[in-house]
Amino acid sequence: MKKFVAIVPLIFLLSAFSLFAGETARLVFPKTDAGERAAAFFEAFNGADEKDMKAFFESNFTAEALKTRPMDERMAMHRGAKSDLTTLEPVKIMEATEDAITVAARSGSGEWLELAFTFEVAKPHKLLRIEIQMTAEPNLEEPTGPLSEADIAAKTEAYLEDLVARDEFSGVVLVAKGDTPVLERAYGLASQEYDVPNRADTRFNLGSINKFFTRIAIEQLAGQKKLSLDDTIGKYLADYTNKDAAAKVTIAHLLEMTGGIGDFFGQKFDATPKDRIRTLADYLPLFADQPLHFEPGSKREYSNGGYVVLGLIIEKASGQDYYDYVQENICRPAGMTRTGHLDADIPAEDVASGYTRAWDGKEHPGEPRRNNLYTRPARGSSAGGGYSTAEDLLKLVTALESGKLAAPEAARFAANGMGIAGGAPGISASVETLPKKGYTVIVLSNYDPPTSEKVARKIGSWVKRID
């Protein structure tokens, strides 16, 4: 649970599926380049020889996509997914255009997933990415025709009221067209102890969405020539404990999680009183002495520790405290007045407490949710744990797209269809931009992940059908 986060679209994280010959009717894909590539994915993935999957990657993904995620890494992920899911039956096409196809599919273990294929706009419409997410069983009878904003509002309200009735959602949902909210709803309780309801302006823990703030800060400083992505850790942190990491791991490695630096979650974190974790430097003893997990640049592995190091580099390069830098260079220009890293033991207004069924790292379905105060540090870091509102996050997207934050790469990410999320026990947050339609979907929840991702994906699938 502690590592359930994402700051970039999930590119081929899950999949493994077989086509059920003779048992169910085979799903008919569109007779387009995109449709044929999507159909070929399922066929290749479920073939007996994994060489077929490798050939699919080589033939169907763009050169840039293959460069971003090396083939060895893709195949390792394929093997893991194949082992976990065994088979998958594509059941329903939820959306189909020349450059995007979304398919509801069922795995051999009974799980439902949604696969979103994104292709080049121009011919030959090669794949840019495949995003895969667990989802609830879809309504196979629901029509897939165009929807209006009023239709989406009605469907969203009915959907969320059902989740709330089953105690599966607590939080805030915001859908905006451009910079204008067209739907904003709050559900559940910010404090179960004191029966305080969530409101539109309630501040929620963002989890690893703060990594996106850190990426923006690094881009700003690189643009000002105060650092280079090729610089090593050692250039800024001369006393970094692991000298091998200090000499080899670059800022670019840290950003892309290819440096081999581990996580700060683990036995040391669990054994440390959380009131002692309040500054970025407080996190270092939890991971900095660990040997590199692999040679920098050779593979990718999720790393909260790497983003703590990035925060410390930001401090050295800017001459400011990380938290102050973010406030002055991201929040203030964007007009985000209700965003920041709060101290867990200092009372603050309009803050949602987190409630979890995974307080010891294990799921406890059916048991009462517990307050997550013993699972989180006294103050978050450059890797996650800050607080914000749905409206402030919309301001962040708007500020990026308008160029106010001087972070063109992050702005392009948002403009091309951004999906960022964060989660930990009692924390779930998601921001999705849907540029084709000009909408943004933001979901913040004080329940366990993937609560917000599930809701955002459902609403996003309806928004894509706006006529």
WOQUI-V364465 format. One record per backbone hydrogen bond with DSSP energy under -1.0 kcal/mol. CO is the residue of the C=O (numbers start at 1). NH is the residue of the N-H. If there is no record, write none. Layout:
CO,NH ; CO,NH
This chain:
1,4 ; 3,5 ; 6,421 ; 19,21 ; 20,24 ; 30,32 ; 32,36 ; 33,37 ; 34,38 ; 35,39 ; 36,40 ; 37,41 ; 38,42 ; 39,43 ; 40,44 ; 41,45 ; 42,46 ; 44,47 ; 49,52 ; 50,54 ; 51,55 ; 52,56 ; 53,57 ; 54,58 ; 55,59 ; 56,60 ; 57,61 ; 60,127 ; 62,66 ; 63,67 ; 64,68 ; 65,69 ; 70,74 ; 71,75 ; 72,76 ; 73,77 ; 74,78 ; 75,79 ; 76,80 ; 77,81 ; 78,82 ; 79,83 ; 80,84 ; 81,85 ; 82,86 ; 85,87 ; 85,108 ; 87,108 ; 89,106 ; 92,104 ; 95,102 ; 99,119 ; 100,97 ; 101,117 ; 102,94 ; 102,95 ; 103,115 ; 104,91 ; 104,92 ; 105,113 ; 106,89 ; 107,110 ; 111,107 ; 112,135 ; 113,105 ; 114,133 ; 115,103 ; 116,131 ; 117,101 ; 118,128 ; 118,129 ; 122,125 ; 126,120 ; 127,62 ; 129,118 ; 130,12 ; 131,116 ; 133,114 ; 138,140 ; 139,142 ; 147,467 ; 148,152 ; 149,153 ; 150,154 ; 151,155 ; 152,156 ; 153,157 ; 154,158 ; 155,159 ; 156,160 ; 157,161 ; 158,162 ; 159,163 ; 160,164 ; 161,165 ; 162,166 ; 163,168 ; 164,167 ; 170,446 ; 171,187 ; 172,444 ; 173,185 ; 174,442 ; 175,182 ; 175,183 ; 176,440 ; 177,180 ; 180,177 ; 183,175 ; 185,173 ; 187,171 ; 188,198 ; 190,353 ; 191,196 ; 196,190 ; 196,191 ; 199,202 ; 203,352 ; 204,388 ; 206,209 ; 207,210 ; 207,385 ; 208,211 ; 209,212 ; 210,214 ; 211,215 ; 212,216 ; 213,217 ; 214,218 ; 215,219 ; 216,220 ; 217,221 ; 218,222 ; 219,223 ; 220,224 ; 221,226 ; 222,225 ; 228,231 ; 229,252 ; 231,251 ; 233,236 ; 233,237 ; 237,240 ; 241,243 ; 242,246 ; 243,247 ; 244,248 ; 245,249 ; 246,234 ; 249,233 ; 250,254 ; 251,255 ; 252,256 ; 253,258 ; 257,301 ; 258,297 ; 260,293 ; 266,270 ; 267,271 ; 273,276 ; 274,277 ; 274,378 ; 277,379 ; 280,283 ; 283,286 ; 284,287 ; 284,288 ; 287,290 ; 295,298 ; 304,308 ; 305,309 ; 306,310 ; 307,311 ; 308,312 ; 309,313 ; 310,314 ; 311,315 ; 312,316 ; 313,317 ; 314,318 ; 315,319 ; 321,325 ; 322,326 ; 323,327 ; 324,328 ; 325,329 ; 326,330 ; 326,331 ; 327,332 ; 330,334 ; 331,336 ; 332,335 ; 335,337 ; 340,387 ; 343,346 ; 350,203 ; 354,372 ; 356,370 ; 357,364 ; 358,361 ; 364,367 ; 370,356 ; 372,375 ; 378,344 ; 384,381 ; 386,206 ; 387,340 ; 388,204 ; 389,393 ; 390,394 ; 391,395 ; 392,396 ; 393,397 ; 394,398 ; 395,399 ; 396,400 ; 397,401 ; 398,402 ; 399,404 ; 400,403 ; 403,406 ; 407,411 ; 408,412 ; 409,413 ; 410,414 ; 411,415 ; 412,416 ; 418,433 ; 420,431 ; 421,6 ; 422,429 ; 424,427 ; 427,424 ; 428,445 ; 429,422 ; 430,443 ; 431,420 ; 432,441 ; 434,437 ; 434,438 ; 434,439 ; 438,178 ; 439,434 ; 440,176 ; 441,432 ; 442,174 ; 443,430 ; 444,172 ; 445,428 ; 446,355 ; 448,451 ; 450,454 ; 451,455 ; 452,456 ; 453,457 ; 454,458 ; 455,459 ; 456,460 ; 457,461 ; 458,462 ; 459,463 ; 460,464 ; 462,465 ; 463,466 ; 465,147
